[in-house]
């Protein structure tokens, strides 16, 4: 599997749709896009740039 295929699978159609429509995403959407659990978001929230 090529690197480009892997990156495309990671981002998925949800990210493409949200990126075209909005500047910001909710915590739930962010976690779904990255495949993270909500608690992982909170552990790293200081390192994540928000709007």
N, C-alpha and C positions, 0 to 999 in steps of 0.2 A: 504494500500500500504506500503510495507516495505521500510526501509531507503535505502537499496541497490538499489531498483528499482527507487527511486527518484533520487539518485545520477547518475545512468546510464542515465536516461532521461535528466538530466541537461547537462551532458557532450556531449551526442549525438555522432553520427558517425563522424561528422566533426572533432571533437577534436581527436578522435582515429586515423583518417586518417592523420591529420596534425602532431600529435605526432610521428607517425611512420616515417614520411617523413622528417620533419624539426625540427630545434631547436627553431626557432622564428616564430611568427605569426604576421600578419599585424594588424593594429588597427581595421580594418573592421572585420577581422576574430575573433579577440579577443572579440569584442562586440557581434558578432553573437553567439559565443560559450556561453557567459554568459547571452545573452538576454538583453544586455545593449544598450542604445542609445549612440551615439558617444559623446554627451555632458557630459554624466555621466563618460565616460572614462577620459575626460579632467579634470573634477572636482577631480578625484582620481589619476591622473597620477603620482603625487609625491610619492604615496604609492605603486605603481606597479613597480616591478623589471623588467627591460628590459634587452635585450641582449647587 
